[in-house]
């Protein structure tokens, strides 16, 4: 079993045990950890991930609570794969080509401005917070994002405010819970503001996901675009 644990010193990153549990959940969803697989002994597994046994046990307890892990006394920890698991990145549909990959993000810019005329209608006011980010999967640059959050939810948003998971920030800081999303796929040019670290040059064509996110009252709260570098990642939707 080979699992790459990203380095995330950012104070806005998820707690380490949640990073581990989310990484394992995404690997289960991708089929990289199949139902019935026995995980390595905890001390060996913790050493492989470069974390303490205590941190690993907290991460595994999250999986136990979600019904994704069974502890068998004297035998070990066994994966119990299932669908519809609630997780921090439950709505994040992009994976590495080999499956899985823990998402992290570098915020490039946050600006409050008038909503684009070519976007689907969303929110109640004329302005939104434009958040530009470069997303990584296991430290590999994979997705360029431009997120527009209706300014009615927060008069001001700064880089310092944002956490690794925007939906977690929305819920905990803004009282906004994303209940469902609608994704539309197309091929689009990479924008001029793409950083050098992103694998596709500005103007190049790549897969683009336009997402509309709905709040707990069913209103359109956010519209985003994500340009996926298809040489390293792909969009995945699993139907059951």
N, C-alpha and C positions, 0 to 999 in steps of 0.2 A: 504494500500500500504506500503510495507516494502522495503526500499532501503538502502543499507549499503554504507556509504561514507567512503572510505579508508583514512587513514592518510598518507600524502605524503610531508614530510618536505624537501625532496631533492630539491636543487636549480635547478636541471635539469628536475624536473617534469613539466608537462603541467600547464599553468595557471589554477587557481581553477575553473573559469567559464567553461573552456574547459573540465576539468575533469568531471564536472557535465553534460555538454551537451553530451560528449562521453558516459558516463554511461547511460544516457537516450536513446541515439540512439541505443546502444547495447540491452537495454531492449525492445525497440520497435521492433528491428530485431528479437529478441528471442520470441516475442509474449507476453512478461510479461506486456507490456503496449499495449493494443489492440487499434485498430482504433476506435475512438469515445469516448475513456475513458476521463473523466474529471479529470484533475489534482487537488490536494487539493488547497485551497486558498493560494496565494503566501506567506503570512506571516507564515501560519502554515507549508507549505512545506519547507520553508527556515529553520524554527526551527527544523523540522524533520531531515533535512540534516546537521544541525549545521553550517549553513553559513548565510551571510547577505542577506537581500532581494535584495539589489543592485546586488550582485554576481549572485543570482538566476535569476534575470531578464536578465542579460547579457547572461546567459546560455540558457534561453528560447528564446531569440532573435535569437541565432544561429539556433535553431530548426525552428523558424518562417521562417528564410531565406532559409532553406532547404526544406520548405514545409511540415514539420513534426508536426507543431503545429498551431492551429487556435485560435486566441484570439477573444472571443465573448463578446462585451461590455455588462456589467451588468450580465454576466453569468459565465465566467471563461475561462480557457485554456483547449483546447481539442486536443487530439492526432489525427494526420492524418497520419496513417501508409502508407508507400509506399516503393518500391524497388529501388535499384541502387542509394542509397544515398551516396554522397561523404563524408567521415569522416576520421579522423586521423587514426583510426584502421579499415579502410575499408577492408584490406586484412587479418585481424586477425580473424581466423576461430575457435578458441577454446573458449568454453563457460563453465561455471559451469553447473553441471548436471541439475539444475533447470532453466538454461538459463541465458544469460547475464554475467555480471561481468566486472568491469573496470580493464583493464590490467595495471600492474606496473611491474617494473623490478629492480633486484639487479644485477649489473655487478660483475662477479666473477673474470674475467681475460680478458686482451686484449694483444695479442701477434702477431707480424708480423712474418710469417714463410712460408715455402714452402707448396704449396697446397697438400692436401692428394691425393695419387694415386688412391684411390677407389671412389673418387667423380666424378660426371659428369663434363665434361669440362666446364670451364667458364672463362671469362675475357681474357686478352691478355698476361699477364706476368706470371712468374712461382710462384710468391708469393701472399699471401693474408693476411689480418688482421683477425685473429681468435678471435671472441668475444664470451665469455661464459657468460650466464646469467641464473638466476633463475627468472621465471615469476610468478607473483601472479595475482589472480582474486579476487577482493574484499578482499585483504590481505591474501588469502589462497594460499599457494605454489601449483602450478598446472603444470607448464611446465619447463623442463630443456632444454635450448637452446645452440646450438653451431652454430654460424654464421660465414661464411667465405666470406669476402668482397674483391674483386679483388683489389690489392694494387695500380693499375694504377689510381684509383679514388682519392687516397690520400696517400702521402708518409708516413704519420704518423697518427696514431689514438691512443688516450689515453682514460682512463676511464673518465677523466675530460671533454673530448670533447662530450661524448655521452649524448643524451637526452632520456627521457622516451620512445619516439617513434623513433626507428632507421630510419624509412623511412622519418620522418620529418627532422631528422638530415642530412640524405643523400641529401634531396632536398634543405634545407636551407644553408647548409655548404659546400656541395660537388658538387652541381649542378647536382645531380643524381636523376632522378625521376623514381621510379618503376612504370611501366605502366601495367604490368601483371605478374602473378605468375603461376607456375605449381607445384602442390602438388602430391606426391606419398606416399601412406600409406603402412606401414609394421609393423611387430612386431619385436622389437629389445631389446637387453640387455641395461639396464641403465649403463652408463659409470662409471668408477672407481672414477672420479672426482666429482660425485654428492654430494652436501653438505647434512648434516644431516637433514636440514629443509625440503628437498624434501621427498615426501611420499613413494617413492619406493627405496629400497636398491640397491646399485651397484650390477650388475649381474642379477637383477630381470628383468622379461620380461614385456614390456608395449608397448602401441601404439606409433609408431614413424612416424612423418611426415618429409619427405625430400622435401625441397622447392627449386625450381630454380626461381630466380627473374630476370626479364628482364628490361633493362633501356629504356629511351625514344627513343633510336635508334634501339631497338629490340635486343640488345646484352645481353648475360648472364652476369650479374654483380655480382651475389651473389648466394651462395648455403648454405643452412642451414639444420640442423636437430633439431627437437623438440620432446623430449620424454614427452608424456602426461600422467599424473597420472590419470588413468581412474576411480579411486575411488572418485574423486572430479570434474573431467572435461571431456569434450568430444569434438571431432572435428565435426564441423557443416558446411555443404555446402547447401545453399538454392537455388533451381533452380526455375525459373519462366518462 
